[in-house]
């Protein structure tokens, strides 16, 4: 797998930082159309301390967040003055969780744009482990001015 964007390039686009940056690299990118990211799930993730002790499972909401972050990369690349913007969730539909994600899994985050506008985004995401879909969702977001978020 070739790396299209590494962690540094991702951090130039996204405001997220450890421990909430949930994508390690981008391996495929077709502007305004499709993007694929990778998240190596390790036992060192902070959420495993409480979810669940003795049986660590990545929370489904964080899998959807990882998909949203990959989608935000796709959207932010197309937005002028992106350093002044934030991509905020406005909706999640058709979310399904099919299999637990555990330490040691490589999460492949595939996101396809359904609509990319200057303000409103709609994307479909699938999270896969070893080629099997473990989670999927349609994600809607709005692009907001950073200064307007309080």
Backbone as CSV, one residue per row, in Angstrom:
resi,resn,N_x,N_y,N_z,CA_x,CA_y,CA_z,C_x,C_y,C_z
1,UNK,0.839,-1.185,0.000,0.000,0.000,0.000,0.882,1.246,0.000
2,UNK,0.758,2.031,-1.013,1.473,3.298,-1.070,0.779,4.310,-0.175
3,UNK,1.551,5.213,0.366,0.992,6.284,1.181,0.855,7.532,0.325
4,UNK,-0.364,8.050,0.229,-0.641,9.284,-0.508,-0.446,10.484,0.422
5,UNK,-0.973,10.366,1.646,-0.784,11.389,2.684,-0.333,10.691,3.955
6,UNK,0.768,11.157,4.541,1.220,10.590,5.808,0.612,11.388,6.963
7,UNK,1.001,11.041,8.179,0.429,11.677,9.367,0.649,13.193,9.358
8,UNK,1.815,13.628,8.946,2.082,15.077,8.918,1.154,15.787,7.937
9,UNK,0.989,15.219,6.755,0.111,15.830,5.751,-1.341,15.828,6.234
10,UNK,-1.740,14.766,6.917,-3.095,14.690,7.471,-3.292,15.801,8.501
11,UNK,-2.305,16.021,9.351,-2.422,17.039,10.389,-2.392,18.457,9.818
12,UNK,-1.913,18.617,8.607,-1.993,19.923,7.948,-3.425,20.208,7.484
13,UNK,-4.221,19.151,7.295,-5.603,19.309,6.846,-6.605,19.264,7.995
14,UNK,-6.400,18.355,8.940,-7.348,18.163,10.049,-6.861,18.866,11.319
15,UNK,-7.776,19.396,12.114,-7.375,19.982,13.391,-7.195,18.933,14.495
16,UNK,-7.613,17.706,14.279,-7.548,16.657,15.293,-6.097,16.314,15.646
17,UNK,-5.885,15.991,16.908,-4.576,15.567,17.391,-4.774,14.394,18.335
18,UNK,-3.665,13.713,18.653,-3.706,12.603,19.587,-4.349,13.077,20.885
19,UNK,-5.213,12.313,21.480,-5.599,10.941,21.137,-6.816,10.849,20.217
20,UNK,-7.234,11.971,19.620,-8.466,11.927,18.838,-8.252,11.901,17.333
21,UNK,-7.011,11.898,16.873,-6.750,11.719,15.452,-6.837,10.223,15.168
22,UNK,-7.827,9.819,14.371,-8.136,8.392,14.199,-7.831,7.871,12.796
23,UNK,-6.932,8.531,12.089,-6.474,8.041,10.789,-4.959,8.239,10.736
24,UNK,-4.246,7.174,10.360,-2.785,7.209,10.343,-2.223,7.636,8.995
25,UNK,-2.884,7.229,7.927,-2.403,7.582,6.587,-3.507,7.415,5.565
26,UNK,-3.327,8.073,4.440,-4.253,7.959,3.312,-3.525,7.179,2.226
27,UNK,-4.190,6.144,1.696,-3.536,5.302,0.688,-4.137,5.432,-0.700
28,UNK,-5.332,6.003,-0.789,-5.966,6.259,-2.087,-6.698,7.593,-2.002
29,UNK,-6.683,8.332,-3.116,-7.378,9.617,-3.133,-7.727,9.987,-4.566
30,UNK,-9.024,10.097,-4.813,-9.536,10.612,-6.080,-10.301,11.877,-5.703
31,UNK,-9.738,13.067,-5.978,-10.360,14.307,-5.519,-11.858,14.378,-5.834
32,UNK,-12.603,14.859,-4.809,-14.057,15.067,-4.891,-14.852,13.782,-5.109
33,UNK,-14.189,12.608,-5.059,-14.876,11.357,-5.367,-14.718,10.297,-4.287
34,UNK,-13.468,9.944,-3.959,-13.226,8.784,-3.090,-11.891,8.938,-2.384
35,UNK,-11.833,8.366,-1.169,-10.607,8.389,-0.377,-10.558,7.137,0.485
36,UNK,-9.358,6.641,0.744,-9.181,5.466,1.596,-8.078,5.766,2.607
37,UNK,-8.411,5.585,3.877,-7.452,5.791,4.955,-7.211,4.518,5.737
38,UNK,-6.145,4.525,6.504,-5.770,3.383,7.339,-5.625,3.834,8.781
39,UNK,-6.161,3.038,9.696,-5.987,3.227,11.137,-5.495,1.909,11.708
40,UNK,-4.271,1.909,12.236,-3.761,0.733,12.942,-4.317,0.776,14.354
41,UNK,-5.082,-0.197,14.713,-5.705,-0.235,16.036,-4.758,-0.969,16.981
42,UNK,-4.268,-0.247,17.998,-3.301,-0.842,18.927,-3.879,-0.893,20.339
43,UNK,-3.320,-1.753,21.144,-3.772,-1.885,22.532,-3.489,-0.609,23.323
44,UNK,-2.604,0.251,22.840,-2.286,1.501,23.515,-3.333,2.592,23.366
45,UNK,-4.389,2.338,22.568,-5.443,3.354,22.400,-6.082,3.627,23.763
46,UNK,-6.260,4.920,24.086,-6.795,5.281,25.401,-8.171,4.701,25.682
47,UNK,-9.012,4.588,24.643,-10.379,4.117,24.879,-10.431,2.672,25.346
48,UNK,-9.386,1.878,25.067,-9.398,0.481,25.496,-9.283,0.339,27.015
49,UNK,-8.846,1.378,27.706,-8.759,1.315,29.166,-10.125,1.070,29.797
50,UNK,-11.171,1.583,29.151,-12.499,1.430,29.737,-13.503,0.752,28.840
51,UNK,-13.097,0.338,27.642,-14.047,-0.245,26.674,-13.443,-1.500,26.055
52,UNK,-13.414,-2.551,26.550,-13.840,-2.988,27.870,-12.645,-3.663,28.528
53,UNK,-12.405,-3.434,29.815,-11.278,-4.094,30.478,-11.380,-5.615,30.346
54,UNK,-10.316,-6.208,29.840,-10.304,-7.656,29.671,-10.868,-8.129,28.344
55,UNK,-11.601,-7.288,27.647,-12.177,-7.631,26.333,-12.232,-6.354,25.486
56,UNK,-11.071,-5.832,25.075,-11.047,-4.540,24.386,-11.742,-4.567,23.019
57,UNK,-12.657,-3.611,22.835,-13.397,-3.450,21.581,-13.406,-1.956,21.255
58,UNK,-13.064,-1.604,20.020,-13.105,-0.200,19.607,-14.560,0.253,19.561
59,UNK,-14.891,1.363,20.229,-16.282,1.837,20.209,-16.751,2.151,18.779
60,UNK,-17.962,1.728,18.463,-18.525,1.962,17.137,-18.558,3.433,16.778
61,UNK,-18.849,4.281,17.758,-18.911,5.712,17.493,-17.547,6.234,17.044
62,UNK,-16.457,5.639,17.525,-15.128,6.069,17.104,-14.775,5.537,15.713
63,UNK,-15.340,4.423,15.335,-15.164,3.940,13.958,-15.847,4.913,12.997
64,UNK,-17.059,5.349,13.352,-17.757,6.337,12.523,-16.976,7.649,12.515
65,UNK,-16.425,8.049,13.644,-15.592,9.254,13.701,-14.374,9.116,12.781
66,UNK,-13.756,7.946,12.757,-12.606,7.719,11.868,-13.025,7.869,10.407
67,UNK,-14.188,7.315,10.054,-14.705,7.496,8.691,-14.939,8.977,8.402
68,UNK,-15.496,9.693,9.366,-15.769,11.123,9.184,-14.470,11.910,9.009
69,UNK,-13.435,11.552,9.732,-12.163,12.247,9.588,-11.580,12.031,8.194
70,UNK,-11.677,10.808,7.687,-11.205,10.537,6.333,-12.030,11.343,5.333
71,UNK,-13.346,11.381,5.520,-14.201,12.185,4.657,-13.881,13.667,4.740
72,UNK,-13.551,14.140,5.931,-13.195,15.551,6.105,-11.925,15.893,5.337
73,UNK,-10.988,14.965,5.273,-9.776,15.185,4.478,-10.154,15.384,3.018
74,UNK,-11.033,14.520,2.515,-11.490,14.639,1.124,-12.133,16.009,0.889
75,UNK,-12.980,16.441,1.800,-13.693,17.706,1.651,-12.772,18.912,1.821
76,UNK,-11.927,18.899,2.843,-11.081,20.050,3.136,-10.073,20.338,2.031
77,UNK,-9.664,19.316,1.320,-8.721,19.536,0.210,-9.316,20.449,-0.857
78,UNK,-10.641,20.526,-0.906,-11.322,21.301,-1.945,-11.755,22.692,-1.480
79,UNK,-11.492,23.019,-0.223,-12.018,24.248,0.360,-10.905,25.289,0.498
80,UNK,-11.185,26.492,0.031,-10.245,27.598,0.197,-10.214,28.023,1.660
81,UNK,-9.088,28.547,2.109,-8.896,29.022,3.482,-9.255,27.937,4.504
82,UNK,-8.913,26.707,4.189,-9.311,25.582,5.046,-8.794,25.690,6.472
83,UNK,-7.700,26.407,6.692,-7.180,26.571,8.053,-8.130,27.399,8.921
84,UNK,-9.083,28.076,8.295,-10.062,28.877,9.023,-11.388,28.139,9.202
85,UNK,-11.455,26.864,8.771,-12.710,26.111,8.760,-12.649,24.897,9.683
86,UNK,-13.816,24.442,10.059,-13.994,23.159,10.746,-15.093,22.399,10.019
87,UNK,-14.933,21.090,9.906,-15.981,20.235,9.352,-16.680,19.592,10.545
88,UNK,-17.972,19.882,10.705,-18.738,19.414,11.863,-19.813,18.426,11.427
89,UNK,-20.004,17.382,12.226,-21.092,16.440,11.967,-22.421,17.174,11.920
90,UNK,-23.266,16.826,10.982,-24.637,17.317,11.019,-25.627,16.160,10.975
91,UNK,-25.130,14.950,10.706,-26.008,13.789,10.722,-25.280,12.498,10.420
92,UNK,-25.836,11.433,10.944,-25.341,10.078,10.666,-26.571,9.237,10.384
93,UNK,-26.572,8.558,9.244,-27.696,7.700,8.875,-27.183,6.328,8.470
94,UNK,-28.062,5.359,8.575,-27.802,4.006,8.103,-26.530,3.409,8.699
95,UNK,-26.221,3.761,9.944,-25.042,3.204,10.608,-25.305,1.762,11.000
96,UNK,-24.366,0.908,10.665,-24.448,-0.516,10.996,-23.085,-0.982,11.467
97,UNK,-23.093,-1.805,12.492,-21.862,-2.358,13.042,-21.958,-3.870,12.943
98,UNK,-21.061,-4.463,12.200,-21.186,-5.880,11.834,-20.221,-6.802,12.563
99,UNK,-19.125,-6.253,13.047,-18.113,-7.098,13.684,-17.266,-6.223,14.602
100,UNK,-16.852,-6.726,15.760,-16.000,-5.925,16.649,-14.636,-5.645,16.012
101,UNK,-14.101,-4.478,16.342,-12.745,-4.103,15.955,-11.911,-4.158,17.233
102,UNK,-10.801,-4.898,17.183,-10.001,-5.169,18.378,-8.540,-4.799,18.139
103,UNK,-7.763,-4.703,19.232,-6.346,-4.390,19.060,-5.680,-5.352,18.072
104,UNK,-4.829,-4.784,17.231,-4.138,-5.569,16.216,-4.792,-5.491,14.848
105,UNK,-6.046,-5.035,14.804,-6.734,-4.897,13.511,-6.189,-3.703,12.736
106,UNK,-6.176,-3.853,11.428,-5.903,-2.741,10.527,-7.240,-2.328,9.950
107,UNK,-7.665,-1.139,10.298,-8.963,-0.627,9.865,-8.766,0.134,8.554
108,UNK,-9.427,-0.353,7.510,-9.397,0.304,6.200,-10.670,1.134,6.096
109,UNK,-10.511,2.441,5.929,-11.613,3.396,5.982,-11.867,3.929,4.576
110,UNK,-12.918,3.411,3.916,-13.232,3.778,2.535,-14.422,4.740,2.536
111,UNK,-14.222,5.919,1.951,-15.266,6.935,1.952,-15.492,7.419,0.516
112,UNK,-16.761,7.428,0.129,-17.161,7.886,-1.199,-18.050,9.115,-1.049
113,UNK,-17.737,10.143,-1.809,-18.530,11.374,-1.756,-19.864,11.159,-2.456
114,UNK,-20.931,11.505,-1.787,-22.254,11.533,-2.399,-22.573,12.968,-2.821
115,UNK,-22.070,13.930,-2.023,-22.224,15.355,-2.341,-21.122,16.121,-1.633
116,UNK,-20.340,16.869,-2.394,-19.346,17.759,-1.806,-19.661,19.159,-2.296
117,UNK,-20.121,19.988,-1.369,-20.404,21.383,-1.681,-19.464,22.271,-0.888
118,UNK,-19.596,23.546,-1.048,-18.725,24.460,-0.311,-19.093,24.514,1.175
119,UNK,-20.325,24.120,1.492,-20.773,24.164,2.886,-21.309,22.826,3.393
120,UNK,-22.008,22.067,2.575,-22.644,20.817,2.990,-21.950,19.636,2.315
121,UNK,-21.681,18.601,3.116,-21.042,17.386,2.611,-21.921,16.184,2.963
122,UNK,-21.963,15.216,2.077,-22.643,13.941,2.363,-21.762,12.840,1.777
123,UNK,-21.436,11.854,2.623,-20.533,10.795,2.204,-21.005,9.453,2.739
124,UNK,-20.567,8.419,2.060,-20.850,7.052,2.500,-19.536,6.402,2.856
125,UNK,-19.478,5.826,4.046,-18.242,5.209,4.497,-18.407,3.750,4.845
126,UNK,-17.363,2.995,4.568,-17.279,1.598,4.989,-15.935,1.392,5.676
127,UNK,-15.987,0.779,6.850,-14.784,0.390,7.565,-14.621,-1.111,7.395
128,UNK,-13.420,-1.527,7.011,-13.167,-2.943,6.747,-11.942,-3.430,7.518
129,UNK,-11.986,-4.688,7.892,-10.844,-5.392,8.465,-10.681,-6.671,7.648
130,UNK,-9.500,-6.833,7.073,-9.200,-8.008,6.243,-10.261,-8.221,5.164
131,UNK,-10.713,-7.137,4.553,-11.661,-7.215,3.448,-13.121,-7.358,3.838
132,UNK,-13.395,-7.550,5.122,-14.775,-7.684,5.600,-15.279,-6.355,6.152
133,UNK,-16.498,-5.976,5.782,-17.093,-4.752,6.309,-17.416,-4.960,7.787
134,UNK,-16.854,-4.082,8.624,-17.124,-4.155,10.057,-18.079,-3.050,10.510
135,UNK,-18.148,-1.973,9.718,-19.069,-0.874,10.026,-19.292,-0.061,8.761
136,UNK,-20.461,0.592,8.707,-20.775,1.459,7.568,-21.740,2.530,8.032
137,UNK,-21.739,3.653,7.315,-22.645,4.748,7.663,-22.648,5.780,6.554
138,UNK,-23.735,6.535,6.481,-23.773,7.746,5.681,-23.563,8.896,6.651
139,UNK,-22.665,9.791,6.283,-22.238,10.869,7.165,-22.513,12.205,6.487
140,UNK,-23.186,13.079,7.194,-23.428,14.429,6.707,-22.633,15.390,7.587
141,UNK,-22.111,16.426,6.959,-21.367,17.421,7.717,-21.573,18.796,7.108
142,UNK,-21.248,19.784,7.911,-21.326,21.171,7.482,-19.961,21.802,7.723
143,UNK,-19.558,22.659,6.794,-18.294,23.380,6.937,-18.604,24.705,7.615
144,UNK,-17.964,24.928,8.758,-18.209,26.132,9.554,-16.929,26.945,9.694
145,UNK,-17.093,28.217,9.931,-15.952,29.079,10.256,-15.467,28.719,11.654
146,UNK,-14.177,28.510,11.801,-13.608,28.195,13.110,-13.953,29.266,14.146
147,UNK,-13.917,30.506,13.728,-14.174,31.613,14.648,-15.607,31.625,15.159
148,UNK,-16.532,30.996,14.422,-17.935,30.977,14.817,-18.313,29.839,15.738
149,UNK,-17.368,28.912,15.996,-17.632,27.747,16.857,-17.160,28.092,18.257
150,UNK,-18.090,27.984,19.216,-17.737,28.345,20.596,-18.026,27.232,21.534
